[in-house]
Amino acid sequence: LGNIATITFGLQTKDKDTYVKNIKIDNEWELCYTGRDISRYY
């Protein structure tokens, strides 16, 4: 799996309005995938 993807584990947040955005705020932000994003694959 390491040859085709990387996994970054982040903190879980209950305040998704503050910490999860649809747009990248600056270069320090990373994409965040949730169960909703990957549920179609299993």
Contacts in CASP RR format, 6 or more apart in sequence:
PFRMAT RR
TARGET T0000
AUTHOR 0000-0000-0000
METHOD contacts of the structure
MODEL  1
LGNIATITFGLQTKDKDTYVKNIKIDNEWELCYTGRDISRYY
1 7 0 8 1.000
8 30 0 8 1.000
13 19 0 8 1.000
13 20 0 8 1.000
20 32 0 8 1.000
20 34 0 8 1.000
21 29 0 8 1.000
24 31 0 8 1.000
END
